[in-house]
Amino acid sequence: MKYENGSDILPEELLREVQKYASGKLLYIPAGEEKRAWGAASGYREQLQRRNRMIRNKYAHGRTVSELADEYFLSLDSIKKILYSKKQDDYAVYAPTIESAVKYATGGMLEEWMYCYWQLSRNAQVEKENIALDRLYFGIVKLPLRLIQRDELNMGNSHTIATDEHDAPPPLIIEYHQGKFYCTEQKALLAGLIQRKVNSYPTIIVLREGTDYKRFMNHFGTVLFFVK
């Protein structure tokens, strides 16, 4: 490290003040940036936190320690340390419910809730990169069901999804494309809600393209109420 003469770089008044406390001593003056936690600058710490949350969620939904160790290429002891660590302040327990989705959305982790939903509740083998690829998630908002396309809706299958007020169903996951709302995966749930004459329902809006996002925000971004 190259040392500089204080008289060459410090204003005279500031130099006299420094001399009162450290005249003749070598000083190290750190950069004026706030000290960051380990891994914060690279995002590595956040990646580890997300991985650990997913490991805990999978364990809570039936995966064994051995299966998790194989999946994440970690030792059994490492998996146990993640599962039983007391430092889990950032951990939100996943459940396929509106309440759980709202908690994740409030914490800025709606994308993670979607990943958990597809993998743990729908048993879909999807990679997290595919969930996030060119997709934006907006919600959770109260969406009027009259806005959703119903061309392929089969009202006869609505009994397969319980929608009684005492149950804890998931939010609707609705895609917005070229100005229209589509229900591609939860048609039975939507049919049950329509049968019960539900006007609006907590919904996650999936946006796949930049043009769709702009159109959605222009028409609905400020008129839909967020679920809290």
N, C-alpha and C positions, 0 to 999 in steps of 0.2 A: 504494500500500500504506500502511495506517495504522500509525504507530509507537506503541508502548505504552511507558510508563515501567516499567522493570524493578522498581522498588520497589513498584509497584501490583499486580503479578501474581506475583512470585517470593517464596518464603519467605525470611526474613531471612538464615538460614544459607546458603542457596543463592545469594542475591544477593551476599554477601560473597565467596563462592568465585569467582563470575563476575567480580567487580570486580578480583580478583587478575590476571586474564588480559586483560580487555578494558574497563577502566574508561574511561568517556567515549567509547567507540566505538559505532558503530551495528552491531548484529548481526542477521543473518538466521538464524532457527532453523527448519530444515525440519520438515515434518510427520513424525510418528513411524512412518509406514508404510514397509515395505521398498520399495526402488526396484525398479520393474518394468521389464523389457525393453520396447523399443518394440513397440507393438501388442499387448502381453500383456493389457492390461485389456479391450480390445474383442474379442479373439479373432481379430483380423485377421491377426496373424502366423501363428497356427496354420492359418488357412485357406490362406495362401500356401504354407506348408510342405506341406500336403496336396495342393494343386494341383500343386506342383513334383514331388512324389513320383509323382503320376499321370502327369505329362508324361514323366518318366524311364521309367516302366514302359511307357507306350505306345510310346515310342521303342525300347525294348528288344524290343518285340514287333512291330516292323515299321513303325510310323508314321514318316513322313518329317518333316524339320524344317518343310517347307512346309505339310504337312497339319496339324501341331500349331499352327503360327502362325495358320492360318485358323480352327482349332477354338477356340483360346483368345483370339483377337483380339490377338495379340502380334506384334511384329516378329520377323524371322528372327534378328536379333542377340540379342533377349531370350530366345528359345528356346534358342539356342546357349549363352548364359550359364548358363541353368538346367541344361542337359545336362552341361556341362563344368566346372561349379563344383566346387572342391575341398571346399567346405563341405557335405558330404553325410552327416554323421554320423548323421542321423536316417533315412536312406534304407534301407529294407529291400526288396531285389529281390523282386518278385512272381514266383511260379511256381505253377502249378495243382497243388501237392503238399501233403501233410500237413505236411512240414517248414516250408514257407513260411507256411502258415496258422498254425502254432504260433508262429513268430517274430512275425507280425503280432499275434496274440492276446496274446502276452507283452508287447508294446509298447503294448497298449491300442488296437490299430488293426484289430480283427477286422472291423468294418464296412467299412473300406477294402479289406480282402482280398476281401470278398464283392463289392464293386463291381468290383474288378479281375477277379474270376472271371467275373462275368456279362458284362462288356464284352469282355474280352480272350480268354477261353477258351471261352465259350459264344456269343460274337458276338451277345449280346442288347442291343438298343438301349434301355438304361434309364438314367434320370437318377439321380444319387446321392441326390437328395431322395426318389425313389420307393423306393430301397433302404432308406432309414432311416425312412420314414414308418410310424409306428405299429408298428415292428418292433424287437424286442430279440434280440440274438444271444448265446447261451450256449455256451461251449466254449473250447477244443476238449476234449471228454470222450470217454471210452470208453463207448459205448452198447451194451448187449446187443441183438443184432439180433432176438431173439425178441420184443422189445417193439414192433417196427415192423409196421404193418398190411401184409398181403400179398395182399389181395383182387384187385388188378389186376396182380400180378407175373407176368411171362411168363418162365419159366425157359428157354425156348428161345432167347432173345436174349442170354443171359448171355455168350456168346462174343464179343460185340461190344466188350466192355470188358476189357482185360487186367488181371488181378488177381494175377499171379504175384508172388512175394515179391521178385523183382529189379526189378520195375517201381516207378514212383513215382506211384501213383494219388492223386486228390484225397480230401479228407475227404468223408464223406457229409453232405449238407445235408438235415436232417429237420425237418419242421414238427410242432409240438405244438399240438393244437387239441382242446378239450373232452375232455381226459384221454387222448387217443390220439396216437400218433406216425405220421406219414405221409411216405412217400417219393414226391415228385411229379415229380422231374426226373432222378433217377439210378437208375432202376429196373434198367437193365442191370448197373450196378455192384453194386447190392444183390443181384441174382439170382446174379451170379458169386460174391460172398462167401458166400452161402447154400450154393451148390453145393459150395464148398470147405470147408463146415462151419466157417466162422469164427464164433466165439461173440460177440465184441464188436469194435467198429471205431471209430477216431477220427471224431467227429461234431460238426457245428455244429448246435445246436438253434435253430430260428427260432420266436420267440414273437410273436404278432400282437396280442394283447389283454391288458389288465391282469389280467383274471380268469384267463387261461391262465397268465400269469406266476406269479401267486400259487399256483395249483394245482400248477404244475410245481415251484416252489421248495419247497412243502410236502412233495411226494412224492419229488422227485429231487435237489433242490438240494444236499443234503449227502451223497448216497450215490454219485454218479458221480465217477469219478476223472479229473482233468485230465491231458491229455497234455503232457509237458514235453520 
